[in-house]
Amino acid sequence: MSVPRLNLYDFTREQLRGQLVRWELNPVHVARLWNYLYIELAASLDAMPELPPKLRARLAAETRLGVLPTALETASSDGFTHKYLLALSDAEKIETVLMRFTGRVTACVSSQVGCAMGCVFCATGQMGYTRHLTPGEIVAQAVHVARTLKLSAPVGPTVGRAPAGSETDRRAVLRPGLHPQRLRNIVLMGMGEPLHNYDAVMTAIDILRDETGLALGAERITLSTVGVVPGILRLAQEMRPLHLAVSLHAATQAERATLVPAAKKWPLDELMAACRTYSETTGRRIFYEWTLIEGKNDSEAHARAVGELLRGLDAQVNLIPLNPTDGYAGAPTRSAAAKAFQHVLATEFKIPSTVRQRRGIDIAAGCGQLAVAESAG
Ligand code: SF4
């Protein structure tokens, strides 16, 4: 039976250095290899011409570059959101989203194929759990977005400055609306529950943060959890420098359990105790996410309940009007009710909140909508 090839994106720089030592090669070459992987964003070994022959031979024989081919790319009608259906080596597929907000580019990456948490309004939860992603499969999504940005049109949607048919012109046509920018923000809010795949996610974050590579700052990485209590406590214990977002959606155990089945395993009081421990240990604010569902959890009474729940905590509430999915009949809260919800939090509890900009809804790339759709819909 053949030995599976090593995925180069699975390695931290230190691990790659160790691999070179095991191959009895000079570990100094790790710098050039890392540069090819994460600065030049090479898509194949052929695009790494200046590697020493012995290293190149080893790489060719024993490794693979885990670039994820695009099975489908869709762009929202406003051009600000691009969704990529990416193929894994075992023929499973995941979705990754590139979002452009004013002045920043964010990649929303997946951590699992499907998800075991089963949140009722989430398309990923509705498809069930298939498997964890490896660190390299998480990293490869960020690399995919970074490479897309690198290859994007130099002047955004203004097509035609370059000679017709030239490489620059071709890229502009392929990627209208994208400016050449560096990827600076990652949100682990795609398919899957990141804290259910803790070790792989943390290794991936270490790779993404490496200062000689993609160099994503800790303050630019946000991990969103539905409330995996042991994972939150481990994050606190390890003092992991990242932003933590906790999906609440309800302020009582009974209401929350109807939306988030994982609440039966990790009840609300245990979750809030873990959040308190996290904030006290790390000194970091937690972002609490609240999907606003019309008539379900969007009244001023609900706002007061969450205000009471978060009293005394360093908290910000992110309100997300429900994004539609086939498997859930709820409707998004209207703008006036969302504003009233915010008003209660601000005036009665001094809790800051935001209403998330709805992006990519027309291509099912919004929060809770990712589910490996094979057509552009
Ligand atoms: S909302 Fe997140 S945790 Fe819940 S089912 Fe969807 S992907 Fe999983």
Boltz pocket constraint, residues with backbone or C-beta under 6 A from the ligand:
constraints:
  - pocket:
      binder: B
      contacts: [[A, 114], [A, 115], [A, 116], [A, 117], [A, 118], [A, 119], [A, 122], [A, 123], [A, 124], [A, 125], [A, 126], [A, 189], [A, 190], [A, 191], [A, 192], [A, 193], [A, 225], [A, 226], [A, 368]]
      max_distance: 6.0
